Amino acid sequence: MYRLHFAPDNASLPVRLLLESLGCAYETSLVDRAARAQDGAAYRAINPAGKIPALETPQGVIFETAAILLWLEERHAGTAPAPGTPQRGDLLKWLFFTSNTLHADLRLAFYPQDSVGEAPALQATLHAHVTRRISRHFAILDDAAGTGLSFLNAPAPTALDFYVASCMRWAALYGPGGTEWYHACEFPHLNALARRLEDLPAVQRTAAAEGLGPTPFSAPQPCNPPEGSAV
């Protein structure tokens, strides 16, 4: 049994999707963002960085989204290439591109005050620069998704699929600078991935549990969770 420390529609989302897809036994523990529970001593004892998610396992706590996803894929023999197989390196480079490049830049767009303070002009400048970069990141991933990789936009869903689709959702919904810069129609291979994932029972269960709506990736709606807050 695992325990996923989560908040609705946060970086815990791809982890929950993968847990559901793998058929893992797990329970959830809400990190109440509205009460800033991620900054409290209780949660900091679990994840000293105060970030969501964290996964409690029989081997200890794991945090950082990409690390949890990779650990789960390896431990439960998911559909991604296993260590030692020819495509393993390709999986790792795209997984960490999504984590260290795409997701990191999304965080800059969502929380500009953490980088440049509260000055509106500085935030607007940051938003303009970082959203151009994010669009390029999605274009790069869209090209990769059209090349026949076995772990991105392939018939069997992987941790990387869930992570990329979650990033697409967040780009379409969040950020103080607005989302007009994001044009999902520019990424046909990623949109095909999004629509296919939405048909999966694991995605439907997760969407219901977190209030994500019937088309959480291809036509996302604001989160309406039964518990907790997305922001």
C-alpha positions in Angstrom: 0.0 0.0 0.0 1.3 3.4 -1.0 0.2 6.8 0.3 0.2 9.7 -2.2 0.3 13.1 -0.7 -1.5 15.2 -3.3 -3.5 18.3 -4.1 -6.1 18.3 -6.9 -4.7 19.1 -10.4 -1.2 19.6 -9.0 2.1 17.9 -9.8 0.7 14.8 -8.1 -1.7 14.3 -11.0 0.6 12.3 -13.3 1.6 10.1 -10.3 -2.0 9.4 -9.5 -2.7 8.6 -13.1 0.2 6.1 -13.2 -0.8 4.5 -9.9 -4.3 3.9 -11.3 -2.9 2.7 -14.7 -0.6 0.2 -13.0 -3.4 -1.0 -10.7 -1.4 -0.2 -7.5 -3.0 -0.3 -4.1 -2.7 3.2 -2.7 -4.5 5.8 -0.5 -4.4 9.5 -0.7 -3.6 12.2 1.8 -4.7 15.7 0.9 -2.2 18.5 1.2 -4.5 21.5 1.7 -3.1 24.3 -0.4 -5.8 26.7 0.7 -4.4 26.4 4.3 -0.8 26.3 3.0 -0.4 22.8 4.5 2.7 22.3 2.2 4.5 24.8 4.3 3.6 23.2 7.7 6.0 21.2 9.8 4.0 18.0 9.4 4.3 18.0 5.6 7.9 19.3 5.7 8.8 16.2 7.7 7.6 14.2 4.7 9.0 16.4 2.0 11.5 19.0 3.3 11.1 21.0 0.1 7.5 21.5 0.8 6.5 20.6 -2.8 3.7 18.3 -3.9 3.7 15.3 -4.4 5.3 12.9 -2.0 4.8 9.1 -2.1 5.2 7.0 1.0 6.4 3.5 0.1 7.6 0.5 2.1 11.1 1.6 1.2 10.6 5.2 2.4 9.3 8.5 1.0 10.0 9.6 -2.6 9.4 13.1 -3.8 9.9 14.9 -7.1 7.3 13.9 -9.8 9.8 12.4 -12.3 11.5 10.4 -9.6 8.2 8.9 -8.4 7.1 8.1 -11.9 10.4 6.4 -12.8 10.4 4.4 -9.5 6.9 3.2 -10.0 7.5 2.2 -13.7 10.5 0.2 -12.6 9.0 -1.4 -9.6 5.8 -2.4 -11.3 7.1 -3.3 -14.7 5.1 -0.6 -16.5 5.0 -0.3 -20.2 8.0 2.0 -20.6 11.4 0.6 -21.7 13.1 -1.3 -18.8 16.7 -0.7 -17.7 19.1 -2.2 -20.1 16.8 -2.1 -23.1 17.8 -0.1 -26.3 15.2 2.6 -25.8 15.9 3.2 -22.1 18.1 6.2 -22.8 15.5 7.8 -25.1 12.9 7.4 -22.3 15.1 9.0 -19.7 15.9 12.0 -21.9 12.3 12.8 -22.7 11.1 12.2 -19.1 13.7 14.6 -17.8 13.1 17.1 -20.6 9.5 17.1 -19.5 10.5 17.5 -15.8 13.5 19.8 -15.9 12.6 21.9 -19.0 8.9 21.9 -19.7 7.5 21.6 -16.2 10.2 23.9 -14.7 9.2 26.6 -17.2 5.5 26.1 -16.4 6.3 26.8 -12.8 8.0 30.1 -13.8 4.8 31.1 -15.7 2.5 30.1 -12.8 4.5 31.6 -10.0 6.4 34.6 -11.4 6.6 36.3 -8.0 9.0 33.6 -6.8 11.5 34.7 -9.5 11.0 38.4 -10.0 8.9 39.6 -7.1 5.6 41.4 -7.2 6.4 44.1 -9.8 3.8 43.8 -12.7 6.2 44.9 -15.4 8.8 42.3 -14.4 6.2 39.6 -14.2 4.9 40.5 -17.7 8.3 40.4 -19.2 9.0 37.0 -17.6 5.7 35.7 -18.8 6.3 36.8 -22.4 9.7 35.1 -22.5 8.9 31.9 -20.7 5.7 31.2 -22.5 7.5 31.4 -25.9 9.9 28.9 -24.5 7.1 26.6 -23.3 5.5 26.7 -26.8 8.8 25.5 -28.2 9.0 22.8 -25.6 5.6 21.5 -26.6 6.6 21.7 -30.3 9.7 19.5 -29.6 7.6 17.0 -27.7 5.0 17.0 -30.5 7.7 16.1 -33.1 8.9 13.3 -30.8 5.3 12.0 -30.3 5.0 11.6 -34.1 8.2 9.5 -34.6 6.9 6.1 -33.4 8.5 6.0 -30.0 7.3 3.1 -27.8 6.8 5.2 -24.8 5.3 8.5 -26.0 1.9 8.5 -27.9 2.1 4.8 -28.3 -0.8 2.3 -27.8 0.2 1.4 -24.2 0.2 4.4 -21.9 3.4 5.3 -19.9 4.4 7.6 -17.2 5.7 10.0 -19.8 2.3 10.1 -21.5 0.6 11.0 -18.3 3.2 13.7 -17.4 3.1 15.4 -20.8 -0.8 15.3 -20.9 -0.9 16.9 -17.4 1.4 19.7 -18.6 -0.9 20.3 -21.5 -3.8 20.6 -19.2 -2.0 23.0 -16.9 -0.8 25.2 -19.8 -4.4 25.6 -20.9 -5.8 26.6 -17.5 -3.3 28.3 -15.2 -1.1 31.3 -14.8 -1.6 34.9 -13.7 -0.6 36.1 -17.1 -3.4 34.3 -18.9 -3.4 31.3 -21.2 -4.0 33.0 -24.6 -0.4 32.1 -25.6 -1.2 28.4 -25.5 -2.6 26.9 -28.8 -3.2 23.2 -28.4 -4.2 22.9 -32.1 -0.5 23.5 -33.0 0.4 20.1 -31.5 -1.5 17.4 -33.4 0.4 14.4 -32.1 0.0 15.5 -28.5 -3.7 16.2 -29.0 -4.1 12.6 -30.3 -2.3 11.4 -27.2 -4.6 13.5 -25.0 -7.8 12.2 -26.6 -6.6 8.5 -26.4 -5.7 8.8 -22.7 -9.1 10.2 -21.9 -10.7 6.9 -23.0 -8.7 5.0 -20.3 -10.6 3.9 -17.2 -7.5 5.0 -15.1 -7.9 8.5 -16.4 -11.6 8.5 -16.0 -11.3 7.4 -12.3 -8.7 10.1 -11.6 -10.7 12.8 -13.3 -13.7 11.9 -11.2 -11.6 11.8 -8.0 -10.1 15.2 -8.6 -13.0 17.0 -10.4 -11.2 17.4 -13.8 -14.2 17.0 -16.1 -14.8 14.6 -18.9 -12.0 15.8 -21.2 -9.2 16.7 -18.8 -6.5 17.0 -21.5 -8.0 17.7 -24.9 -10.5 20.3 -23.7 -9.7 21.0 -20.1 -12.1 22.6 -17.7 -11.3 24.3 -14.4 -10.8 21.9 -11.6 -13.8 21.3 -9.3 -12.5 18.9 -6.8 -14.6 17.1 -4.1 -11.8 17.9 -1.6 -9.0 20.4 -1.4 -8.0 23.2 -3.8 -5.9 23.2 -7.0 -4.4 26.6 -6.1 
